[in-house]
Every structure is written in structure tokens, then in C-alpha cells.
Amino acid sequence: MTFRFVAAIVAAVLSAPALGEDKAPPKASTAEVEKLIDGIRSNKERFSLYCELLKVREGYQFFTEKQDDPRLDELDKKVEELTKKLGPEFARIAGADLNDEGEALFAGLAKSCPSSV
């Protein structure tokens, strides 16, 4: 369970209207990722939203195995809602091409989420 999977879900949900366009995802620098992570860690509400997004991801993984499950639509909406609440900078960076350091920063944030979110 990596941040890359969350990023893929967020990118898919947010780019749905733009399907068919062959654009490479933007790149995000390590400094941008650090700033975002620090902002999430320092704000209880945003941290809780991020942890909730990870929990939704787990449900998404489960239901993608049952490809036509109607609950996927619910989860897509929930991902979109949580992503909007986390802000446009989160959406941009979550959908970006991250280097290994950026991935590691998000992995560290995910590890700090309580398991019973």
C-alpha cells in the first residue's frame, strides 16, 4: 500500500473529464512535497482528512477486484470530496510524478496515521 496508489486514484478521479488527453503528469519537487506534508502534519483537520483518504483507498482496492461494483462510484465521490477538502495543492501534488524522496515523505505521513481512522 503505497502513496502511489492514492495518487493514481486521485489523479483518475480529478482528471476524469479530461480523458483522452495524453499529458504527462506534472512533476513535483521534494521541497513542494515537504511543504505540503508539513502543512498536513501541522493541521489536525487536514491530517485527519488525509488519514481518512487512506482508509477510503483500502475500500477502493477491495472493490476494484469486483470491477462493476456500484460502491466504486461512492468511493470515487468520497476521494474527490476529501481531495477537495485537502486543497488544490494536495490535488496537484498527489497527481504529480514524484521522485523517490517525495514518495518516501508521503509513506512516512501514511505511517503516522492511526490504524483505526
N, C-alpha and C positions, 0 to 999 in steps of 0.2 A: 504494500500500500504506500505509494509514493505521492508526493505533491504533483508529479507529472500527470497522474490520473485526474486529480481535481482540476488541474489546469485544462486538460483536454475536455472535461465536462463543461467547465465554464466557457471555454472558447467555443465549443459546439453550440451551447445554448445562446450565447451572445451573438454569434455570427450566423445563426440560422437564416435571417433574411438575406444574407449576402452569399448564400450558397451559389456555387458555380464560378465564383471568382477565384482565380489561382494566385493568391497573395501569400507570400511567406510571412509567418508570424513575426512581429517586430521583436527586436532584441531588447532585453532589459539588463542594465549593468548591475554589478554586485552592489554598488553604492545605492542604487534605486531600490533594490530588494531589501537591503539593510534598513533603509529609511522606512519602508513600508512595514517590515517586521517589527521594528521598534515602535512604530505608531500603533500597531495592533496589540503588542505586548503591554504597552503603557495605558491602554484604554480597555477597561473591564468589559464594556459592552461589545466593542469590536472583537476582543479576544473570544468572548462567548459566541458571537456570530460565526467566527472562523471555525471554532470547535464544532459548532452545530453543522456547518458546511461539510466538515469531515465526516460527521455521522451520517448525513444525507448521502454522501458519496458511498458509504458502505451499503446502504439500501440500494443505491443505483447499481452498484456492482452485482448485487444479488439478483435484481430484476432484469438486468441486461441479458442474463442467461436465458430468460423466458422472453424472448425478443418482442413479442407483441403484447406484453403485459401493460394494461392501461395505467398502472401505477407509475410507469416511467414518465408519463405526461405530468403527473402530480410532482414527481421528483424534479423534473425539468423546471417547473414553475418555482419550486422551492429553491433550487440552485440559483435561478435568476433573481428571485427576491433577496436571498442572502447576499448575493454578489452586489446587487444594487445598494444594499444597506452598508456593505463594506466599503463602498465608494468606487468612483471611476478609476482611481489609481490602482486599486486592487484588481479590478477587472482588466485593466491594461496589462499589468504585470503578470497576472495569472494566465493570460492568454499569450504571453510573450515567450520567446525562445530563451530559456535560462541556461546559464553555464552551470558547471558542477557546483561552484560555490553558492550560487543562488538556490539551486536545488537543496543543498545541504542546510542553508538557512531556513528554508520552509520545512524541511524534515525536522529540524530542531524545534521549530514552533509547534509542529504537529505533535511531537513527543511531549510537549508541556501541557497539552490538553488533557483534562481528566477523562478517564475511560468511561465514565458514566454520564457523559454530556447528553 
